[in-house]
Amino acid sequence: MSDRISYLDGEYLPHGSARISVASHVVNYGTGCFEGIRAYWNRRQQQLYVTLLPEHARRLVSSCRILSLDSGPEEHQVIDVVVGLLRRNGPREDTYVRPLVFKSEESIAVKLSGLRTSFAVYCQPMGEYLDTTRGLSLTYSAWRRIDDNAIPARAKVIGAYVNAALASDEARQNGFDEALMLTNDGHVAEASSANIFFVFDGELHTPVATDDILVGITRGAVIALAGELGLKVVERRIDRSESFAADEVFLCGTGVQIAAVSEIDRRRVGCGATGPITSKLRDAYLGVVRGDLPDPAGWRTPVYE
Ligand SMILES: Cc1ncc(COP(=O)(O)O)c(C=O)c1O
């Protein structure tokens, strides 16, 4: 991908030519939304599989509605551009795809309506987002998760990632791998860029969608896989103190995939190693998305003919 191609407003361009103005609304106010999508290279099959592409397209369109990004792309356009871009770039390795819909008008007016909307997509190679060969160490951040009545976490809003970046920097500077965030009223929400699951007595528990989380596409996949494996899943409000008593904890998201957590605020989780339920879900998830296991629910979109 040395001569990378990107997409901007109807055109496939050399990456360096896909540019917007410093005066555009999104640069000044963060007014846009985005998706993060993985595509896995299967060497045996010589195929690149995009993971859960229709689901990402649907969430992007719903984020656009929340942010009044009128005249943004429809779901089928997002899907067509992502596949078209990957075909043009032709990667033969694991790849990350980033669609963005944003206010591109040059305007200093602080508002959402009546501003031109742009649609861009770029891609880049991507291996592991965090080192998941060992369990992750998490800490509860002093920064609270943005409230639905401030900036809705369920929309993947560009400007809202300042909240995640503050928490993640704080965690890393204090020697942890990742930050866990609480809602304004003190319940577990999610990690800075991943959802969280706890295992209690063989059941999976995860914060409910109304507790200021991005409702992750991977979270949905985990819930579906758990059902297939006969595991009960409970979506509910979770207290911070409960998290210290879980038998297993894992993060899930497009970037981290499914990653075991070995400690939270220096308290060991379970026996400190990747637990059996986490392992089972991780193997099942990676098997499907990489193309090594059957795909009954149609999670994979093949890129090459
Ligand atoms: C704040 C936040 N929560 C959760 C997730 C996981 O979402 P998904 O599984 O759709 O990647 C992400 C990843 O993008 C995120 O940024």
Ligand as a Chemical Component Dictionary entry (heavy atoms), coordinates in Angstrom:
data_LIG
# 
_chem_comp.id                   LIG 
_chem_comp.type                 NON-POLYMER 
_chem_comp.pdbx_formal_charge   0 
_chem_comp.three_letter_code    LIG 
# 
loop_
_chem_comp_atom.comp_id 
_chem_comp_atom.atom_id 
_chem_comp_atom.alt_atom_id 
_chem_comp_atom.type_symbol 
_chem_comp_atom.charge 
_chem_comp_atom.model_Cartn_x 
_chem_comp_atom.model_Cartn_y 
_chem_comp_atom.model_Cartn_z 
_chem_comp_atom.pdbx_ordinal 
LIG C1 C1 C 0 -15.544 4.166  22.905 1  
LIG C2 C2 C 0 -15.600 2.851  22.224 2  
LIG N1 N1 N 0 -16.307 1.863  22.774 3  
LIG C3 C3 C 0 -16.405 0.644  22.189 4  
LIG C4 C4 C 0 -15.742 0.372  21.011 5  
LIG C5 C5 C 0 -15.902 -0.959 20.350 6  
LIG O1 O1 O 0 -16.768 -0.836 19.265 7  
LIG P1 P1 P 0 -16.679 -1.786 18.009 8  
LIG O2 O2 O 0 -16.812 -3.174 18.505 9  
LIG O3 O3 O 0 -17.833 -1.385 17.176 10 
LIG O4 O4 O 0 -15.371 -1.545 17.369 11 
LIG C6 C6 C 0 -14.972 1.363  20.402 12 
LIG C7 C7 C 0 -14.252 1.077  19.174 13 
LIG O5 O5 O 0 -14.304 1.728  18.224 14 
LIG C8 C8 C 0 -14.919 2.648  21.007 15 
LIG O6 O6 O 0 -14.208 3.629  20.451 16 
# 
loop_
_chem_comp_bond.comp_id 
_chem_comp_bond.atom_id_1 
_chem_comp_bond.atom_id_2 
_chem_comp_bond.value_order 
_chem_comp_bond.pdbx_ordinal 
LIG C1 C2 SING 1  
LIG C2 N1 SING 2  
LIG C2 C8 DOUB 3  
LIG N1 C3 DOUB 4  
LIG C3 C4 SING 5  
LIG C4 C5 SING 6  
LIG C4 C6 DOUB 7  
LIG C5 O1 SING 8  
LIG O1 P1 SING 9  
LIG P1 O2 DOUB 10 
LIG P1 O3 SING 11 
LIG P1 O4 SING 12 
LIG C6 C7 SING 13 
LIG C6 C8 SING 14 
LIG C7 O5 DOUB 15 
LIG C8 O6 SING 16 
# 
